[in-house]
C-alpha cells in the first residue's frame, strides 16, 4: 500500500525503493524508523510502498511449558537409569 513516508514509521517497506536514476535506494523488508523516514524525505521520496508489521501470535507460557515437558519426557523415554531420571527431573524443574 502506498503511504506517505512520514506516516510509514514502524512499517515494513514492501517494494524495493529505486531512485530516479534506476539504482537501489532501499531493498524491501526494511522497517522504517524515524531517521530513515527523514533521510528518504531529504531525498525527495515522499511516498513509499509499505505494510503494517503483523505481530506474531502470543504464545501462552503454559503452552511453552507443556511443549517443553513433552519434549523432555520424549527424550528420556528410553533412558531409565537413576542418573538419567535425576537429570530428567532436574530439567523439568526449570
N, C-alpha and C positions, 0 to 999 in steps of 0.2 A: 504494500500500500504506500502510496506517495504521501509523505508528510513533510512539514516544514522542518528544516534542520534543527532549529532551536526547540522544537517540540519532540524531537526524536531521542532525547536524553533517556537512557535506560532501555532503549530499544535495540534490536539487532539489525544490522544492515543486511537486506535480503537479496540485493543485486550488486555486483561489482560496481564501484564508482569509477567512471572513466572520465579523464579530462577532455577538454575540447580538442586537444592535440592527439587524443587516442591512447594516452598512457594510463596505466592503472594508478588511481589515487588511493583507493582502499578496496581490499577484497571483501566479498560478502562474508557474513559470520562475525564481524567485529561488533562489539557492544559500544554504543555511542555514550560517551561521558561528556561532561560539561566542557572540558578543554578541547576535546575532539570536535564538538559541535562548533565551538568558537573558531577553531582552525579551518573547518570547512566553510564557515561563513566568510572568513577573511579571503578565501579563495574564490568567493562568489558562488558557492554551491548552497543555494537557499532551500532546495528540496532534495530529499533522498528517498529511496525505496527502503522501508524499514518495517519490521514486525515487532509486535509486543513479545516480550520474553514470557514464555509459558513455564510456570514453575512446575517442578516435579511434584507428584502427589506426595503428601506427607505420609510417611510410614510410621505407624504407632510403635512405641518402644516394645510393647508386649509382642508384636508381630516379629520383631527382630529377635527378641528373647526366645520365642517359640522356635523360630528357624534355627537359631544357634544351638539350642538344646537338642533339637532333632539331628542336626549335623554332627554334633559331638557324639551323641549316642550311636549314630550310624558308624562313625569312625572306630568306635570301641566295641562294636558288635562281636568281633572275633577275638578280642583280647580280654581275657577274664582272669589274668594273674593278679595277685594282690597289689603289686606296684601300679599296674595299669588301671585297676579300679580306683586306687587312691588318686592317680593322675586325672582320671575322668571326673571324679568328684571335685577335685580342685578346679578344673576347667569350668565345671557347671556352677561353681560358687560365684564366679565373676558376673 
